[in-house]
Amino acid sequence: MPSHGSSRFCRAAFSLIELLVVIAVIAILAALLLPALDRAKFKAQGLYCMNNHRSLLLAWRMYADDNEDQLTYASEYPWWPESYSRAWVTGTLDYNPDNRANWDPDHNIKQSPLWQYCGNNLAIWRCPADDSAVVVNGERKPRVRSMSMNIYLGGWAGTHGGWGPEISRAKLYLKLSDITDPPPSDMFVLLDMREDSIDMGNLLVNLSGWPDDPSQYRFWDLPGVYHNQATGFSFADGHAEIKRWRDPRTTPPLVKNGFINDVFMSPNNPDIRWLQERASRPR
């Protein structure tokens, strides 16, 4: 006949087994639920990002309405100071804490000609999934924006920037009414850019190879990958959407706190064709 001490030990051992079973069940449930939670998080961030895009795009259109149909420049021309007041945003992002354009919205965001139409809302300049930051005097400060503008909408102060025939053969759109081909529903205005590719306020789509020589496709900037290998876009007609990329060359691994090589050949890449069709046309 077992002693009372043995009985207590058996009951304790049995309780331990029960606890292990409960832990195992919780682990299994967590493994099943976490992917669903991740999907819900990505979806929520995507909806928030699309709202930001629509808000900033509305500011862009309101500026044109108030300025005789003139569009903002996609970038300032650094050697022409007068261009700064017409650029949708100025400054070049990097990871230098001494560069206020990275982290101080008073330095450039609030100087934007679009700012008066933004309702004092700094959040609409960033994708909510962008967690890039700069450490300033020991304090981690988020970078001020993750959005860039299609370079062909206003160009570098209304010019092709002297970047050569690959760029200068493309049409620049300087007025809202110029946007007819592609139509406004197919002309992208803003997009999320990768934190390791964003610098000036523009994204440059290289039109090499368009429309009939895909062997010449190449990147000159890389789009964002914040939405599970997809990018938020807004279009000239006012709508926003998320584009999922098909070719892995479009989404190389992220370089945290640095810059990736974003200028490279990418023959037959369907993602480049998608961008070309929505960026400009040969002039």
Secondary structure, DSSP 4 states (H G I P E B T S, - for coil): ---HHHHHHHHHHHHHHHHHHHHHHHHHHHHHHHHHHHHHHHHHHHHHHHHHHHHHHHHHHHHHHHTTTBPPBSB--TT-GGGGGTBSS-----S-TT-TTTT-TTTTGGGSTTGGGTTT-GGGGS-TT---EEEETTEEEE-S--EEEETTBTTBTTB-TT--HHHHTBPPB-BGGGTTSS-GGG-EEEEEB-TTT--SSEE----TTTTT-GGG-EESS-B--TTTSEEEEEETTS-EEEEE---GGGSPPP-TTS-----EE-TT-HHHHHHHHTT--B-
